[in-house]
Amino acid sequence: MRYDLVIFDNDGVLVDSEPISNRLLAGYLTELGHPTSYEDSLRDYMGAAMHRVHDLVLERTGRRLPGDFDDVFHGRVFAAFERELEPVPGAVGVLEKLAADGVAYCVASSGSHERIRVGHRKTGLDRWFDDGRIFSSQDVGRGKPAPDLFLYAAERMGVAPARCVVVEDSPLGVQAAVAAGMDVYGFTGMTPAARLAGATRLFGDMGDLAGLLVP
């Protein structure tokens, strides 16, 4: 293995949550008088922490979202996760391979700790991630595209940034990894390759990842 630490994004990389959450986000924003399509949500918010939603709506409209926006949205998302959420095809095999080879890995997500854990419990991925392997934008001051979250995860895992590789599926995540001085493998399962152009390399099947990480 050419890296000492593999840092996974969560939504869209480990759990197939992006279609669910962006559908619900677009619908809720539209309900509140901010017309947003599913495609708009993917473009503007995929891979971002919730503060980006608040910031962009305020910037574009001059209006703040309701104080309970996050709670209502997450309630809808968690309910949908219980009905629909599945792991990304191939993700379990990658985790099995890394664990068998003794390669350190963790997850660093723009989502809250609660969102990460709800998704992992539903999909069975919780067996692969104890608390010491889970990092959230809640742990740092700035979410992606700032590098803070990835740098924090590397520090906590005791690995230099140059020895880390990030697995991401969003432009914001790729920008954050590059800013952190890390290699980044862009997963094009949902995201057009052109939007991940800054990645070290691109791949479209999560089942191929373990093979790509080996020199």
Summary of the structure (lengths in Angstrom):
residues: 215
radius of gyration: 16.5
end to end distance: 6.5
largest distance: 51.8
contacts: 723
relative contact order: 0.18
helix: 54%
strand: 13%
